[in-house]
Amino acid sequence: MENHASETKGVADEYLSMSIESKLKEENDSNGTAEVNKLSCIEESYTTILSELGEDVDREGLLRTPLRAAKAMQFLTKGYNETIQDILNDAIFDENHDEMVIVKDIDLFSLCEHHLVPFFGKAHIAYLPNKKVVGLSKLARIVEIYSRRLQVQERLTKQIAEAISAALEPVGVAVVIEAAHMCMVMRGVQKMNASTVTSVMLGGFQDDPKTRREFIALTTKKLNVFTSSMLSGQYT
């Protein structure tokens, strides 16, 4: 009887495992089909846009352009499919450290939600740990998640700061972004030398002028170097 019960349980476990695998496969297949359908819709939309602009979408140079543009747009907005929890998982560590942590010169590229043209620049992030630290590369990944969405720079700066604050519960968070906006450079007022600086200070950085000054002093030089290189056309 015991052998029979054991065999029955083994069969049941195997059946359950197969059932779970089958459901996961169906879910993955469904997600894959949905992604293909999205890509096809975006591709079709780009074909319409090119046609309405007066282009011949059947000429050799444009035959695959709608598909390439659709894939590029999906990549440039991939942040919609990512969450902070996905990237942080096991990257937060207990650490008896309470001095300022700064990561400077994080490259960022985003799309202005008003005109769908790029803005790009650098982000500088600092936080005051509250017995917890995060893997340094994860701060850059947080910037990537929010910048790979349709954005305005003011909201992007705030989202990065609030995400770090929520994840680490630090004493304070500071984020500064300096960027050039192609909607000002390539169109509209066409001001080649304009750059935009935004900042968000939370917790200790907002409440303590000394802490805020320290952060600004440690990042101002880099900001000035970036501004100078951007104005001279030497941004890298």
Secondary structure, 3 states (H helix, E strand, C coil): CHHHHHHHHHHHHHHHHHHHHHHHHHHHHHHHHHHHHHHHHHHHHHHHHHHHCCCCCCCHHHCCHHHHHHHHHHHHCHHHHCCHHHHHCCCEEECCCCCCEEEEEEEEEEEECCCCCEEEEEEEEEEECCCEEECHHHHHHHHHHHHCCEECHHHHHHHHHHHHHHHHCCCEEEEEEEEEEHHHHCCCCCCCCCCEEEEEEEEHHHHCHHHHHHHHHHHHHHHHHHHHHHHCCCCC
